[in-house]
């Protein structure tokens, strides 16, 4: 049985590719021209060069595949071309769904995000049925993912056998770019995290997320969504856990949100002037940090058998990979491989 994975060279997608290979699937990966394939090196993967915005090419990639995992997305809270975010995340998703419908794919799994879900005012964990609207979405990334999920549901109502998974904040190996969360881990490890803001997130092992995709394809209800998450933690708790894993001291200074917003305003303003600069904090990320983004994954656990790997293990795997691939500059952790 053959599966197509979009975004297979990315953080989540590369773990999905590995999971499918473990399950005995033949895997075809849609990759962009010139994309870095390092995270798939040595794997028996068929590569097809294409773009989500090119429907004819996309349909050729889907042909002869019994399953499609659409994990590709432009995941960023800072992008100079805002239109491109929607072109890739919304219209690209529409193209994938249309291609899978025309090619009679037996099962489709769409990688959404907890970014599309609503949050509860009292801070208790939200679930798949917590209501949200486009007006609740902060920033182009969240808006685009919300709109894309709506597109997917429309195709499900037309008979496409698609299941939606909503990963929370993944941690683990092969975060090659890295993602905003991976960058946060790296900043901590490299001694560039002197302070933090009062917020909370749900963290999950990226390899569990990959397994969750496979489980959704086997057991998930068509048109339904499943939160793939694990542990709800304040940022202070997260850094304390990372400190226990690495031996690095956790930041003790908590920055007021007003000060963080001021820093983000200055940082993004400088980035607009200097096109080579990427802001370390954006106005959208600071706005998001005002809320504790906690989620309940019990539906995926109960219906799919979704695992709950300890976050300490996920962080250890992430730091191991960063160490092995030259991301760690901190002299204290240069001996990480011997200490771990």
Number of C-alpha atoms within 10 A of each C-alpha: 10 17 23 28 27 32 23 28 28 26 25 25 26 26 25 29 29 20 20 20 16 10 11 10 16 17 25 22 25 25 22 17 10 7 10 14 15 12 18 19 10 8 11 13 16 11 17 19 14 20 17 26 18 12 18 13 16 23 21 14 24 27 16 15 21 17 24 27 26 23 23 25 22 16 16 13 18 20 14 10 8 12 11 13 23 21 16 20 25 24 20 23 26 23 19 26 26 18 21 26 22 13 16 17 21 15 22 27 26 26 23 26 21 26 21 26 24 20 22 18 10 7 13 14 18 20 21 21 9 12 13 14 12 13 7 15 19 17 18 19 24 22 21 26 27 24 19 23 24 15 16 25 19 15 18 20 12 10 12 23 23 31 26 27 27 25 28 27 23 26 29 25 24 24 23 17 11 16 17 17 14 24 14 16 22 21 16 22 25 17 16 13 17 14 13 18 18 15 18 21 20 25 24 26 29 29 23 25 31 22 22 28 32 20 17 28 25 12 13 24 16 20 18 14 26 29 27 34 32 28 21 21 18 18 18 20 13 22 22 18 17 22 17 13 15 19 15 17 15 22 17 13 12 12 14 11 17 11 12 20 19 13 18 20 17 15 18 19 13 15 17 13 9 10 9 9 12 15 19 15 19 23 22 17 18 21 15 17 18 13 16 23 25 26 28 20 25 18 16 24 18 10 14 21 15 25 20 16 16 13 20 17 14 21 24 18 17 22 28 17 18 22 17 12 11 9 15 20 14 15 10 14 19 13 11 16 11 7 9 11
